[in-house]
Amino acid sequence: MCGILGVIGSSPDLTWAKEELSALKHRGPDSQGLIQINNQLILGATRLAMTDPNPRSNQPLKDEETGSWIVFNGEIYNFESLKNELIQSGVFFATQGDTEVLLKGLGNMEALFSSESMECMLSHTLMLLLVS
């Protein structure tokens, strides 16, 4: 189980967000991450590493190609088949986890909707996404 945090507004309180994220530590003991974007948005995540224990999958996760950020709590059961469909349409992946598949998939919906494996199965899903 993981924990995610999102704060939006003019000059959100970073100190408060750090305290709240710390309170979620029990939900994700493997890593904690916090990013403030444009002084208007804070995204945070605690992570229980399941599909890709490598730190490259820590959250918040940024798509370096688009500048989009995501924090995600859940599991995409068929993420590997969805990832393969996206790879066939020319999408590059830096991680082995399901969060990046969701991030890249949301940015490449035309590739997924043309896919036979679009029956994406999600469990306990909550995400925050910023598309720059």
N, C-alpha and C positions, 0 to 999 in steps of 0.2 A: 504494500500500500504506500502511496505517496501523498504529499500534501502540496497544494498550490495556493498562490496568493496573487491578487491583482488589486492595485490601487490606482484610480484615475482621478485627475483633477488638476487644478492649477497649483503647482508646488506641493505635491503629496509629501507626507512626512516620512522620510527615509528611516529615521530612528525608530519610529513606530513600526514600520514594515519589518525592520530587522528583528525587533522584539517579537512580533507576531510569527515570523518565520521560525524563530528559535522555539516558540511554543509548539510548532509542528514537527520538531525534530524526531519525535517518537514514531511518526508516520513514514519517515524516510531517513534512516540512519546512515545511508551510504554517501550522500552528498547534500549540500545546501547551496543554492545559488540565488542571487538577487541582482537585478539590473534596473537602473533608472533610465528611462528613455525620454529625451526632450523635455525634461523637468515637468512632465505631465502624466507619466505612466510609470508604475513600478510593477515588475513581474518577479515573482519568487517561486521557488520550488524546493521541496525536500524529496529525496529520491531513494527508493528501495530498488536497487538495480536488478532487473529481472531478465530482460531480453538481451541487453548488451551492457555488461558490467564495466566496460571501458569508460574512463572519464570523458571521452569525446561525446558521449550521449547524455552528459549532465545537462540539467535545465536551469534556467531558461535556455532554450536551444534556438540558435539563429541560422537562418538560411543565408549563407554568404552570397549567393547569387541574387537574391531579391531584397535582402535586408529585413525580411519578416522574422518575427520572434514568436515562439510558442512556449507555453507551459501546459502540460497535459497530465492528467491523472486518469488512468484507465489501461485497457489492454485491447489491442486490435488482434483478434485471434488469427485472422488470415493475412497478416501484414506481409508475409513473405511473398505470397502470390500477387498481392497488390504492388509490392515493390518491383517484382519481376515485370509486371505490365508497364510500370513507369520507366524502368530501365530500357525496355524495348522501344519506348517513345523518346529516348534520348536523355532522360533525367539521370543525373549523377548523385550518388549517395556517399556521405562521409562516415556514416555510422551503420551499425547492424541492428538498430532498435526500431520499434514501432512508432515512436514519436516523430522521427524524421520522415517516415512514410506518410504520416498524417500531414505534417507540415508541407512536404513536397506535393502530396496529393491534392491538398486544398489549392495550391498554386497551379496545378495542372489538371483541373477537373475534366477537360476535354479528353485527356488520355484515359482517365478512369471511367468516364461515362461510355466510352467506346469499348470498354473492356468487358469480357464475359464474367470476370471475377469481381464485379462491382458490388456484390453482395457482402459488403464490408460488415464484419461482426464486431461490435464494440461491447465492452463490459465496464460498468462504473465510469462513465466518461464525463469528464469536465475539462474544458480547455479554455484558454485565453489566447487569442492570436492578435498580433499587431502586424498589419501589412503596411509597409512604409511606401 
